[in-house]
Amino acid sequence: MKTSHFFLAAALALSTSASFGYVREFDNGTPLAWVKDRTVVMQLSLGTGTRSLRDGFTSFSDSAIDALKTWNAHLAHLQFSWIKNSPVVPMQGDDEMSAMFDNKIFGSNFGSGVLAVTLLGYRNGNFEETDTVFNNAISWDSYRGPLTAPVYDFHRVAIHEFGHTLGLDHPDQAQPKQSVLAIMNSHVSFLDTLAQDDISGVTAIYGTGPAYNSIPDAPVLMDLSTRGTTNTGNNVLIGGFVIQGSQPAQVVVRCLAGSLLSYGISNALFDSVIELHDANNNVIATNDDWFTSSAAETISSYHRDPPNSTESALIVTLNPGNYTAVVRSFSSAQQPATTGVALFEVYDLRKSGSRLGNVSTRGQVGTGANILIGGLIVGGSVPKPVVIRALGPTLGQFGLTGVLADPFLELRDGNGNLVEANNDWQQSPEAARITADGKALSNIKESAMAPILNPGNYTALVSGVGGTTGAALIEVYDESPSP
C-alpha cells in the first residue's frame, strides 16, 4: 500500500498580530514543495451562479482565480491553473487539489474563530495533494482595504491559504522570528495582498528549476492518444506505437486517469500504472506515480506533467522499432485492482530526424461516453495522408474473446465537425487507397478511412453498430514517406 502523509496547515484565525519573516513547511527537517515546473490544477468547488461582491467579482470562484493569479506572477518554476465549478467531488486522498466551502474539514470540526484551513499531502518531500476548506459558518465577501468584521474578505484569505499550498508556513510562528510584513502571518489583518516577504518565500522555493522546453512544430503526427476503458486481466488498455527512421527518438508516454473526472468522466480509472514493452515483450520502463520518478521535473518542463499525482508518465529515448504500452490499475495486497476509463498518450519531442509513425490501441468499447476514442495532431504546414482503422472481429483470430462484432468509425476535427465516417471499410470511397497502402482489412465488417488531413487536431471515435460492445483496436498510420 502506498504511504502518503497528510497534515493540517495551521489555521488562519480572526484576530490580528505582529508580522515576521517567511518560513517553509517542513517534514522532519525536509522542506516540502511541488515538483519544479509542475502545473498545479486547482479544482474550485466554491458555488455556482453569480453574486455581487464588493470588489466587482461575480463569484467566489472568480475571486479565488484572481488569488491564484496573484501568486502566479511570482512563480518562475511552477504555475497554478484551475477548473472553475469543478465536477470533481472534493475528497481527502483523491490526489486532486480542491478548494471548497464546508462546515467541517472532511468530517472534523473547525476550531473556534478559524476562517480556513489547508490540508497538505506529500510523499518524500514532494506535495501530492492539497485541499483548502473555507469555513461556511463565516460571513464572506470579497473586498480590499480594512477588514469589516463580521464580514471577512475571502480574497486575502484565499491568497493566504494558497500560500500554504505552495509550501509557505506562518512567519509569526517561525523560530527564530524576524519582523517583516507578510500575508502569510497566522492571523488575518489589514494586509490584502502579497508583501515582499511572501514573494521572497516563493522565490526561494520556485525561483530556480529546469528550463521550460517546447516541442518544435514539424510535419509529423506529433501527439497520438487513445481513451478507453481498462478492465482487469487481459482486458486492460494496450497501446502500440512505432518509431520510424534511423535515429533514436525521444517521447513522453503517459496515462491520464483520475484527472479525467475534471472533464465529467465519472467512471475514470483511479491510480494508473503504465508499462512499456519492446518488440520482444521485454519491459523496458514502468511508472506508477509520475511525480515520484527521477524524470518528473523533465516531464514537467515539457508541460506534459499529468494533473493528478497518481497518474503515470515516462520520458524515454527509443531506437526505431515497435513498442507496446500496457495501462492498468495499480494493485497490491491492500489495494485491489479497479476498472475505469483511462487515456493513453504518446508525444514525439522531435529530438531527432526519426518520428512517431503510428499508434494502435486495444480497449473496451462501451456505449455513450464509454466508446474508444483516439486523438491525433498533424503538425507542420502541409496536408498529411493517414489511414485510420477500427478492428473488432479480427482480434478473435488472436484468441481474444468478447470482441466488437461491427465497429463504426468517425473522424472529427478540432471543432467537433464530422470529417468522415465509415461502417464497412470496403464501402469507403478511399477503399482503393487503403488497399494500395497495404492496410486492407480481412473482415468486411471492420472500418477504415484514408483521409488527407490539414494540420490540426483530430479525434477518431469507435463505437459498435446498434449499440453493441466489446474489445476493439483503433489504429492511426502516417502514410507520408518515412524518414
Sequence and secondary structure as in RCSB ss.txt:
>XXXX:A:sequence
MKTSHFFLAAALALSTSASFGYVREFDNGTPLAWVKDRTVVMQLSLGTGTRSLRDGFTSFSDSAIDALKTWNAHL
AHLQFSWIKNSPVVPMQGDDEMSAMFDNKIFGSNFGSGVLAVTLLGYRNGNFEETDTVFNNAISWDSYRGPLTAP
VYDFHRVAIHEFGHTLGLDHPDQAQPKQSVLAIMNSHVSFLDTLAQDDISGVTAIYGTGPAYNSIPDAPVLMDLS
TRGTTNTGNNVLIGGFVIQGSQPAQVVVRCLAGSLLSYGISNALFDSVIELHDANNNVIATNDDWFTSSAAETIS
SYHRDPPNSTESALIVTLNPGNYTAVVRSFSSAQQPATTGVALFEVYDLRKSGSRLGNVSTRGQVGTGANILIGG
LIVGGSVPKPVVIRALGPTLGQFGLTGVLADPFLELRDGNGNLVEANNDWQQSPEAARITADGKALSNIKESAMA
PILNPGNYTALVSGVGGTTGAALIEVYDESPSP
>XXXX:A:secstr
    EEEE   EESS       EE EETTEE B  TT EEEEEEES SS    TTS SSHHHHHHHHHHHHHTT 
SS EEEEETT SS   TTSS EEEEEESEETTEE  TTEEEEEEEEEETTEEEEEEEEEETTSEEE   SS BTT
EEEHHHHHHHHHHHHHTEE GGG SS      TTSSB  S  S  HHHHHHHHHHHSS          SSEEEEE
EEEEE STT SEEEEEEEESSS EEEEEEEE GGGGGGT TTB SSEEEEEE TT  EEEEESSGGGSTTHHHHH
HTT   SSTTSEEEEEEE SEEEEEEEEE   SSS    EEEEEEEEE   SS EEEEEEEEEEE SGGGSEEEE
EEE SSS EEEEEEEESGGGGGGT  SB SSEEEEEEETTS EEEEESSGGGSTTHHHHHHTT   SSTTSEEE 
 EE SEEEEEEEEEGGG  EEEEEEEEE S   
